[in-house]
Amino acid sequence: MMPRMLLLTCLLALFGALSGCAVNPATGETDFVTMSEQDELALGRQASQDVAKQYPRYADEKLQAYVQQVGERVARVGDRPTLQYHFTVVDTPDINAFALPGGYIYVHRGLLAYLNSEAELAAVLGHEIGHVTARHSVRQQSQASAWGVLGAAVSIGTGVSAAGDLTNVLGTAMVRGYGRDMELQADGLGAKYLARAGYDPTAMIQVVRILKNQEDFAREQAQKNGQAVQPVGYHGLFDTHPDNDQRLQQVIGPAKALANGQQETDRERYLKAIDGMPFGDSADTGIRRGQHFYHGELNFTLTYPPGWGLLNQPSALIGYPQDQQAFIGMKLIPREGQLTPLEYLRKGAGGRLAGEETFQQAGLDGATAVVPGSPARRVALIYQGKAAYLFVGAIKGRGSLETRDADFLSVIHSFRPLRADERKLAEPVRLALVQVQAGQSVEQLAKGGNGPESDAISRIRLLNDLYPSGQPKAGDWLKIVR
């Protein structure tokens, strides 16, 4: 009994030392936190530097200034108006937004394409401001830190490890969502801030409906293609349609009483702000068309095997098969002195190479080899001008390299400069505004678009909040892709 009582006493003392109770500025409730506001601001600054390395800033400063202006209008009437908020559009086609501690808020270019008014943009930003004012990331980080310390103490005292892998709690929550209670709370706070700022607070429900439609469409497409349905993190929390979700209606309802008849939507101003914006991939990050990838500025193309997916990150281009049990990454690195590609590979691998091979393709010098080990890895290096492109292919776990090596080599040997007739393929498709004529339907607007007509019909409906079967009215302005 004595060892257990001693352990319990130690744990209670530990919690006393860890506890930092503070009144939440947005909710008025007492929160368990172990981080001061200054620590929160420092964490946000550091995390923003990491985000800048992972997510490229969208290079349209006029749109950036517009989003900052809308965000500041909402933040000024929030529960932490003295924070210095930073609103940034990142250049990815993802349908997402997230907030860092201390007021750093990011919205992906891909999400902007599906919004239909300034009020809806304000709703997205207001939701993320709600996460900041309620200190959701700080609360989760504090709980994670306490659980880690508690787990270590229990492990020492009992020999049983109770601490899980909590190192990524903060980052996962910021990008994927905080759980339904916190997301609903952020929606309620965001709607309140919208009403205070003079926007229609029901725009929050409209945004959740847009995201729910995206989730439904993705599920239908996955089922049609025989693929596993991937859960949607951002706002992917509602089993019913948002218009019928009682909890969502309850948290947003009180904000409607604050509107006082001033309920701006500013649809026209918002549509003009995003007119001409790239849809999907952008020229700065490279364009995927089917299994081909084109980059105009860097002047290269390469091809992936049928059915493979592609993850385009600022630091690497990563291809993977449908079972996701293998990958081949390609990274741009500087050339080093007068080393040949093979000498460069040998230096990087410490001389441990097997099956060395040099080659020339499309006028470019290259080399490939296998790095022995468990697992073994296929590596290659191709020179183009002053740049060098490093390829690394690997199998997850202890699988055999031979099962995918032919695919890895096919990707490596497909790399070449763009031909003149391919330059246009490295340019993105863009949003364009069209005004609906009398009697004109979505099906008519979809004719002559990019890709299969059925996909174009669904895309127009998703872009304009008409999914799954809505039709526009004469005189409406719609977004289409050209």
C-alpha positions in Angstrom: 0.0 0.0 0.0 2.8 2.4 0.9 4.4 2.5 -2.6 1.0 3.2 -4.2 0.1 5.9 -1.7 3.5 7.5 -2.3 2.9 7.4 -6.1 -0.6 8.9 -5.7 0.9 11.7 -3.5 3.6 12.4 -6.1 1.1 12.6 -8.9 -1.1 15.0 -7.0 1.9 17.2 -6.3 2.8 16.9 -10.0 -0.6 18.1 -11.0 -0.4 21.0 -8.5 2.9 22.1 -10.1 1.6 21.8 -13.6 -1.8 23.4 -13.1 -2.2 26.8 -14.7 -5.8 27.9 -14.5 -6.8 30.9 -16.5 -10.1 32.5 -17.4 -10.8 31.9 -21.1 -11.3 35.4 -22.7 -13.9 34.1 -25.2 -16.0 31.7 -23.1 -15.5 33.1 -19.6 -14.8 29.6 -18.4 -11.7 28.5 -16.4 -9.3 26.5 -18.5 -6.5 24.2 -17.6 -3.4 25.7 -19.3 0.3 25.5 -18.7 1.2 28.3 -21.1 1.3 32.1 -20.6 0.1 34.5 -23.3 3.7 35.4 -24.0 4.6 31.7 -24.4 1.6 31.4 -26.8 2.8 34.3 -28.9 6.3 32.8 -29.1 4.9 29.4 -30.0 2.8 31.0 -32.8 5.8 32.9 -34.2 7.9 29.8 -34.3 5.2 27.7 -35.8 4.5 30.4 -38.5 8.1 30.0 -39.6 7.6 26.2 -40.0 4.4 26.8 -41.9 6.2 29.1 -44.3 8.6 26.3 -45.2 5.7 23.8 -45.8 3.1 26.0 -47.5 4.1 28.5 -50.2 2.5 32.0 -49.9 0.1 32.7 -52.8 1.8 35.4 -55.0 -1.2 37.7 -55.4 -0.7 40.6 -53.0 -4.0 42.3 -53.9 -5.9 39.2 -52.8 -3.6 38.8 -49.7 -4.4 42.4 -48.8 -8.2 41.8 -49.3 -8.2 38.7 -47.0 -6.2 40.6 -44.4 -8.7 43.5 -44.5 -11.7 41.1 -44.0 -9.9 39.2 -41.3 -9.0 42.4 -39.4 -12.6 43.6 -39.6 -13.8 40.4 -37.8 -10.9 40.2 -35.4 -11.4 43.8 -34.1 -14.8 42.8 -32.7 -13.5 39.5 -31.3 -12.7 38.7 -27.7 -8.9 39.2 -28.1 -8.8 42.4 -30.2 -5.3 43.5 -29.0 -3.6 40.5 -30.7 -1.8 41.3 -33.9 -3.5 39.0 -36.4 -1.8 37.8 -39.6 -4.1 36.4 -42.4 -2.3 34.5 -45.2 -3.5 32.7 -48.3 -1.3 29.7 -49.0 -0.8 28.4 -52.6 -2.3 24.9 -52.4 -5.5 23.4 -53.9 -6.5 22.0 -50.6 -9.9 22.8 -49.2 -8.8 23.9 -45.7 -7.9 26.6 -43.3 -6.2 26.6 -39.9 -5.0 28.8 -37.1 -1.7 28.9 -35.1 -1.5 30.2 -31.5 -1.3 34.0 -31.2 -3.3 35.0 -34.2 -1.6 33.5 -37.3 -4.4 32.3 -39.6 -4.1 30.6 -42.9 -6.6 29.9 -45.6 -5.8 27.6 -48.6 -6.3 29.0 -52.1 -8.4 25.8 -52.9 -11.0 26.7 -50.3 -11.4 30.3 -51.6 -12.5 28.9 -54.9 -15.6 27.3 -53.3 -16.7 30.3 -51.3 -19.3 32.7 -52.8 -19.3 35.9 -50.8 -17.2 38.1 -48.5 -19.5 37.0 -45.6 -18.5 33.4 -46.3 -14.8 34.4 -46.3 -15.4 36.3 -43.0 -17.1 33.1 -41.7 -14.0 31.0 -42.4 -11.7 33.6 -40.8 -14.1 34.1 -37.9 -14.1 30.4 -37.2 -10.3 30.4 -37.1 -10.3 33.6 -35.0 -12.6 31.6 -32.6 -10.0 28.9 -32.2 -7.5 31.7 -31.3 -9.7 33.6 -28.9 -10.8 30.4 -27.1 -7.1 29.3 -27.0 -8.0 25.8 -28.3 -4.5 25.0 -29.5 -3.1 26.2 -26.1 -5.6 24.1 -24.2 -4.7 21.0 -26.3 -1.0 21.6 -26.0 -1.3 22.1 -22.2 -3.3 18.8 -21.9 -0.8 17.0 -24.1 2.2 18.3 -22.1 0.6 17.3 -18.8 -0.3 13.8 -20.1 3.3 13.4 -21.3 4.7 14.2 -17.8 2.0 12.2 -16.1 2.7 9.2 -18.3 6.4 9.4 -17.6 5.7 9.5 -13.8 3.3 6.5 -14.0 5.9 4.6 -16.1 8.6 5.2 -13.5 6.3 4.3 -10.6 4.6 1.2 -11.9 6.7 0.0 -14.8 3.7 0.5 -17.2 3.9 3.1 -19.9 0.9 5.3 -20.1 2.3 7.9 -22.4 1.4 7.7 -26.0 3.0 9.5 -28.9 1.8 13.1 -28.3 4.5 15.0 -30.1 2.2 15.9 -33.0 -0.9 16.8 -31.1 -0.7 20.5 -31.7 0.1 20.3 -35.4 -2.5 17.7 -36.1 -5.2 19.6 -34.4 -4.4 22.9 -36.1 -4.7 21.4 -39.6 -7.2 18.6 -39.1 -9.6 20.0 -36.5 -10.0 20.0 -32.7 -13.0 17.7 -32.2 -16.7 18.5 -32.5 -17.1 20.4 -29.2 -14.2 22.8 -30.0 -15.3 23.1 -33.7 -18.8 24.0 -32.6 -17.5 26.5 -30.1 -15.4 28.1 -32.8 -18.4 28.2 -35.1 -20.5 29.9 -32.4 -17.8 32.5 -31.6 -17.2 33.1 -35.3 -20.9 33.7 -36.0 -21.0 36.1 -33.0 -18.0 38.0 -34.4 -19.6 38.1 -37.9 -22.8 39.7 -36.5 -20.7 42.3 -34.6 -18.7 43.1 -37.7 -21.9 43.6 -39.8 -21.9 40.4 -41.7 -24.7 37.9 -42.0 -24.0 35.3 -39.3 -25.8 32.6 -41.2 -22.8 32.6 -43.6 -21.2 30.2 -41.1 -23.9 27.6 -41.8 -23.4 28.2 -45.6 -19.7 27.5 -45.3 -20.3 24.3 -43.3 -22.8 23.3 -46.0 -20.2 23.9 -48.7 -17.7 21.8 -46.9 -20.2 19.1 -46.2 -21.1 18.9 -49.9 -17.4 18.5 -50.7 -17.2 15.6 -48.2 -20.3 14.0 -49.7 -19.0 14.4 -53.2 -15.6 12.9 -52.3 -17.3 9.9 -50.6 -19.4 9.3 -53.7 -16.4 9.5 -56.0 -14.3 7.2 -53.8 -17.1 4.6 -53.7 -17.6 4.8 -57.5 -13.9 4.2 -58.0 -13.6 1.5 -55.4 -11.3 3.5 -53.2 -11.3 3.8 -49.4 -13.2 6.9 -48.2 -10.8 9.3 -46.5 -12.3 11.3 -43.6 -12.4 15.0 -43.9 -10.8 16.8 -41.0 -11.7 20.5 -41.4 -15.4 20.8 -40.4 -15.9 17.2 -41.4 -18.0 16.7 -38.2 -21.6 16.7 -39.1 -23.5 13.4 -39.7 -26.6 15.3 -40.9 -26.9 18.1 -43.3 -25.7 21.3 -41.6 -29.1 23.0 -42.2 -30.7 20.2 -40.1 -27.9 19.8 -37.5 -29.5 20.9 -34.2 -26.2 21.4 -32.3 -24.9 23.7 -35.1 -28.1 25.6 -35.2 -28.0 26.0 -31.4 -24.5 27.5 -31.3 -25.1 29.9 -34.2 -28.7 30.9 -33.3 -27.8 33.5 -30.6 -25.6 35.4 -33.1 -28.6 36.1 -35.3 -30.1 38.3 -32.6 -26.9 40.5 -32.7 -27.4 41.3 -36.4 -29.7 44.3 -35.9 -30.7 44.4 -39.5 -27.1 44.9 -40.7 -26.3 41.7 -42.6 -23.8 42.2 -45.4 -22.8 39.5 -47.8 -20.8 41.3 -50.5 -21.0 38.6 -53.0 -20.0 40.8 -56.0 -16.9 42.2 -54.3 -15.7 38.7 -53.3 -16.2 37.2 -56.8 -14.2 40.0 -58.4 -11.4 39.4 -55.9 -11.0 35.7 -56.9 -11.8 36.2 -60.6 -8.9 34.6 -62.6 -7.4 32.7 -59.6 -5.9 29.4 -60.5 -8.1 26.4 -59.8 -6.3 23.3 -58.7 -2.5 23.4 -59.2 -0.7 26.7 -59.9 2.1 27.4 -62.3 4.4 28.3 -59.3 4.0 24.8 -57.8 3.7 22.8 -61.1 0.7 21.2 -62.8 -0.5 17.7 -62.8 -2.5 16.5 -65.8 -3.5 12.8 -65.5 -0.3 10.9 -64.7 1.9 13.6 -66.1 3.5 16.5 -64.1 4.7 19.7 -65.8 6.7 22.6 -64.3 7.2 25.6 -66.6 9.6 27.7 -64.5 11.9 24.7 -63.8 11.4 23.3 -67.3 10.7 19.7 -66.7 8.1 17.0 -67.0 7.8 13.4 -65.7 5.2 10.7 -65.7 3.9 8.4 -63.0 2.5 4.8 -63.4 -1.3 4.4 -64.0 -3.3 4.8 -60.8 -0.5 6.4 -58.8 -1.2 9.5 -56.6 1.0 12.5 -56.4 1.7 14.8 -53.4 3.2 18.1 -54.4 5.0 19.7 -51.5 7.3 22.8 -51.5 10.3 20.6 -50.6 9.5 17.5 -52.6 7.4 15.8 -55.2 6.2 12.4 -54.0 4.5 9.7 -56.0 2.8 6.6 -54.5 0.7 3.6 -55.6 -2.9 3.1 -54.6 -2.0 0.9 -51.7 0.4 3.6 -50.4 3.0 0.9 -49.5 5.8 2.5 -51.6 6.8 6.0 -52.6 9.3 7.8 -54.8 10.3 11.3 -53.9 12.0 13.9 -56.1 13.8 16.9 -54.6 15.7 19.8 -56.3 19.2 20.2 -54.8 22.2 22.3 -55.9 25.0 20.8 -57.9 28.3 20.3 -56.1 31.5 21.3 -57.8 32.6 19.1 -60.7 31.2 15.9 -59.3 29.4 13.6 -61.9 25.9 12.4 -60.9 27.3 9.0 -59.9 30.1 10.6 -57.8 27.5 12.8 -56.1 25.4 9.7 -55.3 28.4 7.8 -53.9 29.3 10.8 -51.7 25.7 11.1 -50.4 25.5 7.3 -49.7 29.0 7.1 -48.1 30.1 4.8 -50.9 27.5 2.1 -50.1 25.9 1.6 -53.5 25.0 -1.4 -55.6 24.0 -1.8 -59.2 25.5 1.5 -60.3 24.4 2.8 -63.7 25.0 6.0 -65.6 22.7 7.2 -68.4 21.8 10.1 -70.7 18.2 11.0 -71.5 16.9 14.0 -73.5 20.4 15.5 -73.3 20.6 15.2 -69.5 23.3 13.3 -67.6 22.1 11.0 -64.8 23.0 8.1 -62.7 21.1 5.5 -60.6 21.9 2.8 -58.0 20.5 0.9 -55.1 21.4 1.7 -51.5 21.5 -1.7 -49.7 19.8 -2.1 -46.4 16.5 -3.2 -44.9 14.7 -1.7 -46.7 16.8 -1.1 -49.8 16.3 2.1 -51.6 16.4 3.1 -55.3 18.3 6.4 -55.8 19.0 8.5 -58.9 20.4 11.9 -59.7 19.8 13.9 -62.9 21.6 17.1 -63.8 19.8 19.9 -65.6 21.7 23.2 -66.0 22.9 24.3 -62.5 20.3 22.1 -60.8 20.3 18.5 -59.7 17.2 16.4 -59.2 17.5 13.7 -56.5 15.2 10.7 -56.6 14.6 8.3 -53.7 12.3 5.3 -54.0 11.5 3.0 -51.1 9.1 0.3 -49.9 7.3 0.7 -46.5 8.2 -1.8 -43.8 10.4 -4.7 -44.8 9.0 -5.2 -48.3 11.2 -6.1 -51.2 12.5 -3.2 -53.4 12.0 -5.5 -56.5 8.2 -5.3 -56.1 8.2 -1.6 -57.2 11.7 -1.0 -58.6 10.4 -1.1 -62.2 7.9 1.6 -61.4 10.6 3.7 -59.7 12.8 3.4 -62.7 10.0 4.3 -65.1 9.5 7.6 -63.2 13.2 8.4 -63.1 13.6 7.7 -66.9 10.6 9.8 -67.7 12.2 13.0 -66.5 13.1 15.4 -69.3 12.8 19.1 -70.4 9.5 20.4 -71.7 8.9 20.5 -75.5 7.7 23.7 -77.0 4.2 22.2 -77.5 4.0 21.2 -73.8 4.6 24.7 -72.4 0.8 25.4 -72.4 0.3 22.2 -70.3 2.4 23.8 -67.5 -0.2 26.7 -67.2 -3.1 26.3 -64.8 -6.8 26.4 -65.4 -8.5 29.5 -63.9 -11.7 30.6 -62.4 -13.9 32.8 -64.7 -17.1 34.6 -64.0 -20.1 34.1 -66.3 -23.6 35.6 -66.1 -26.4 33.2 -66.5 -28.7 33.9 -69.5 -32.4 33.2 -69.4 -33.1 29.5 -69.7 -29.4 28.6 -69.3 -28.7 25.5 -67.2 -25.7 24.1 -65.4 -25.6 21.3 -68.0 -25.3 23.9 -70.8 -22.6 25.8 -69.0 -20.6 22.6 -68.6 -20.3 21.9 -72.3 -16.9 22.5 -73.7 -15.3 22.6 -70.3 -12.2 20.7 -69.0 -12.5 16.9 -68.5 -15.7 14.8 -68.7 -19.0 16.7 -68.9 -20.3 14.9 -65.8 -17.3 16.1 -63.8 -17.7 19.6 -65.1 -21.4 19.7 -64.1 -20.6 18.5 -60.5 -17.7 21.0 -60.4 -19.9 24.0 -61.4 -22.5 23.0 -58.8 -19.8 22.6 -56.0 -18.2 25.9 -56.9 -21.5 27.8 -56.7 -23.2 26.1 -53.8 -25.7 24.3 -56.1 -24.7 20.7 -55.3 -26.2 18.2 -55.8 -28.9 19.2 -58.3 -29.5 23.0 -58.1 -29.9 25.3 -61.1 -29.0 29.0 -61.3 -31.4 31.8 -62.0 -31.1 34.2 -64.9 -28.8 37.0 -64.1 -26.7 35.1 -61.5 -23.0 35.3 -61.7 -21.4 31.8 -61.6 -17.8 30.6 -61.3 -16.6 28.2 -64.0 -13.2 26.8 -64.9 -11.4 27.7 -68.1 
